[in-house]
Amino acid sequence: QPTSGHYFLYRPVTLPEKLTCIVFLHGYGGNFQFYTWVLKEEFPDAVILTPSWGISWDRGSTTYLRDMLADAERRTGVPLRNPWLMGISAGGRGGFPIYNQMSDLFQGYVCIANAPETSVARSLRTDLRILMLNGTDDDMVPLSIARQQVQLAKRRVPTLRYQEIEGN
């Protein structure tokens, strides 16, 4: 059993031959269970894991993520190799150090509506696969800050991809 927190799991009735798994880190304020449903609608053939970790993934646990993945493999009966790591808001920021420490476990990292802290951006491994998505009118992470942190992170990870999406 995972040693702290809990997680929601979506498993399609029929698993495709080439299985996709998504580990989604919630933002500030709790587990945001509705993300499981939203992601299921977008990725109906994927196994989706939405773990909770305190109020935010800003200081999340890599040990807990490993325990959760092992538990989910037991429950689903299928290997969940190379999942995608995704995070939104505070989970997006908290996902950077997690992915930096555990990149061998994940296929890549998608950060939605946030950016790495400066100290983390300066210590990212150069071989990471990162996509950052930020809104042009984001109330929490102004575009100027997102762009500044992208440039800083790109000094370490030149392949980092960044896309701006119209709106908040």
C-alpha positions as CSV (number, residue, x, y, z in Angstrom):
1,Q,0.0,0.0,0.0
2,P,1.2,3.5,-0.6
3,T,2.6,5.0,2.6
4,S,0.9,8.4,2.4
5,G,-2.0,10.0,0.5
6,H,-4.3,8.2,-1.8
7,Y,-4.9,8.1,-5.6
8,F,-7.7,7.7,-8.1
9,L,-7.3,5.2,-10.9
10,Y,-9.1,5.0,-14.2
11,R,-8.7,1.8,-16.2
12,P,-10.4,1.3,-19.6
13,V,-12.5,-1.9,-19.8
14,T,-10.4,-3.0,-22.8
15,L,-6.7,-2.2,-22.7
16,P,-5.1,-1.4,-26.0
17,E,-2.0,-3.3,-27.1
18,K,0.2,-0.2,-26.7
19,L,-0.9,1.1,-23.3
20,T,-0.6,4.7,-22.3
21,C,-0.4,5.6,-18.7
22,I,-0.7,9.1,-17.3
23,V,0.2,10.2,-13.8
24,F,-1.4,13.6,-13.1
25,L,-0.3,15.9,-10.2
26,H,-3.1,18.1,-8.8
27,G,-2.7,21.8,-8.1
28,Y,-3.0,23.6,-4.7
29,G,-6.0,22.7,-2.6
30,G,-6.3,19.0,-2.8
31,N,-6.8,16.0,-5.1
32,F,-9.1,17.6,-7.7
33,Q,-10.8,14.2,-8.4
34,F,-12.6,15.7,-11.4
35,Y,-9.2,15.6,-13.3
36,T,-9.6,11.9,-13.5
37,W,-12.9,12.3,-15.3
38,V,-11.6,15.1,-17.6
39,L,-8.5,13.1,-18.6
40,K,-10.6,9.9,-19.1
41,E,-12.7,11.9,-21.6
42,E,-9.6,13.0,-23.5
43,F,-7.6,9.7,-23.2
44,P,-10.3,7.0,-23.0
45,D,-7.8,4.2,-23.7
46,A,-5.2,5.3,-21.1
47,V,-4.7,4.2,-17.5
48,I,-4.9,7.4,-15.5
49,L,-3.6,7.9,-12.0
50,T,-4.3,11.0,-10.1
51,P,-2.5,10.8,-6.8
52,S,-3.1,13.1,-3.9
53,W,-0.3,14.5,-1.8
54,G,-1.2,16.9,0.9
55,I,-2.4,20.3,-0.1
56,S,-0.1,20.5,-3.1
57,W,2.6,18.6,-5.1
58,D,4.9,21.5,-4.5
59,R,7.0,19.3,-2.2
60,G,5.8,15.9,-3.3
61,S,7.3,12.5,-2.6
62,T,9.1,10.4,-5.2
63,T,8.8,7.5,-2.8
64,Y,5.0,7.8,-2.7
65,L,4.8,8.0,-6.5
66,R,6.9,4.7,-6.8
67,D,4.7,3.0,-4.2
68,M,1.5,4.3,-6.0
69,L,2.7,3.0,-9.4
70,A,3.5,-0.5,-7.9
71,D,0.1,-0.6,-6.2
72,A,-1.6,0.4,-9.4
73,E,0.2,-2.3,-11.4
74,R,-1.0,-4.9,-8.8
75,R,-4.6,-3.6,-9.1
76,T,-4.7,-3.4,-12.9
77,G,-2.8,-6.5,-13.5
78,V,-0.7,-4.8,-16.2
79,P,2.7,-3.3,-16.3
80,L,2.6,0.5,-16.3
81,R,5.9,1.2,-17.9
82,N,7.0,4.7,-18.9
83,P,3.9,6.7,-17.9
84,W,3.6,10.3,-18.8
85,L,3.9,12.7,-15.9
86,M,1.6,15.7,-16.0
87,G,1.0,18.5,-13.5
88,I,-1.2,21.5,-13.3
89,S,-0.7,24.8,-11.4
90,A,1.2,24.0,-8.2
91,G,1.4,20.4,-9.4
92,G,3.0,21.7,-12.5
93,R,5.7,23.5,-10.6
94,G,6.1,20.6,-8.2
95,G,6.5,18.1,-11.1
96,F,9.8,19.6,-12.3
97,P,11.9,18.4,-9.4
98,I,10.1,15.1,-9.3
99,Y,10.7,14.5,-13.0
100,N,14.3,15.7,-12.7
101,Q,14.9,13.0,-10.0
102,M,12.8,10.3,-11.6
103,S,13.1,10.9,-15.4
104,D,14.1,7.2,-15.9
105,L,10.6,6.3,-14.7
106,F,8.6,8.6,-17.0
107,Q,8.3,9.0,-20.8
108,G,8.2,12.8,-20.4
109,Y,6.7,15.6,-18.5
110,V,3.9,18.0,-19.4
111,C,3.5,21.1,-17.2
112,I,0.2,23.0,-17.5
113,A,-0.2,26.5,-16.2
114,N,3.1,27.0,-14.3
115,A,6.9,27.0,-14.6
116,P,9.8,25.7,-12.6
117,E,11.2,27.6,-9.7
118,T,14.5,29.3,-10.6
119,S,16.7,27.0,-8.5
120,V,15.1,24.0,-10.1
121,A,15.3,25.4,-13.6
122,R,19.0,25.9,-13.1
123,S,19.5,22.3,-12.0
124,L,17.4,20.4,-14.6
125,R,19.1,17.5,-16.3
126,T,19.9,18.2,-20.0
127,D,18.3,15.0,-21.3
128,L,14.7,15.7,-20.1
129,R,11.6,15.6,-22.3
130,I,9.4,18.6,-21.3
131,L,6.4,20.3,-22.7
132,M,5.1,23.5,-21.0
133,L,1.6,24.9,-21.7
134,N,0.7,28.3,-20.4
135,G,-2.3,30.5,-20.9
136,T,-1.8,34.0,-22.4
137,D,-4.1,35.5,-19.7
138,D,-3.2,33.3,-16.7
139,D,-4.1,35.0,-13.4
140,M,-1.7,33.0,-11.3
141,V,1.4,32.7,-13.6
142,P,1.8,35.8,-15.7
143,L,3.0,35.2,-19.2
144,S,6.1,37.3,-18.6
145,I,7.1,35.0,-15.7
146,A,6.4,31.9,-17.7
147,R,8.5,33.1,-20.6
148,Q,11.3,34.1,-18.3
149,Q,11.4,30.7,-16.6
150,V,11.1,28.9,-20.0
151,Q,14.3,30.7,-21.2
152,L,16.1,29.8,-18.0
153,A,15.0,26.1,-18.2
154,K,16.0,26.0,-21.9
155,R,19.6,26.8,-21.0
156,R,19.7,23.4,-19.3
157,V,17.1,21.6,-21.5
158,P,17.4,22.9,-25.1
159,T,14.8,20.5,-26.3
160,L,12.1,21.9,-23.9
161,R,9.0,22.7,-25.9
162,Y,6.7,25.6,-24.8
163,Q,3.3,26.6,-26.1
164,E,1.0,29.4,-25.2
165,I,-2.7,28.9,-25.3
166,E,-5.2,31.7,-25.7
167,G,-7.0,32.5,-22.4
168,N,-6.6,31.9,-18.7
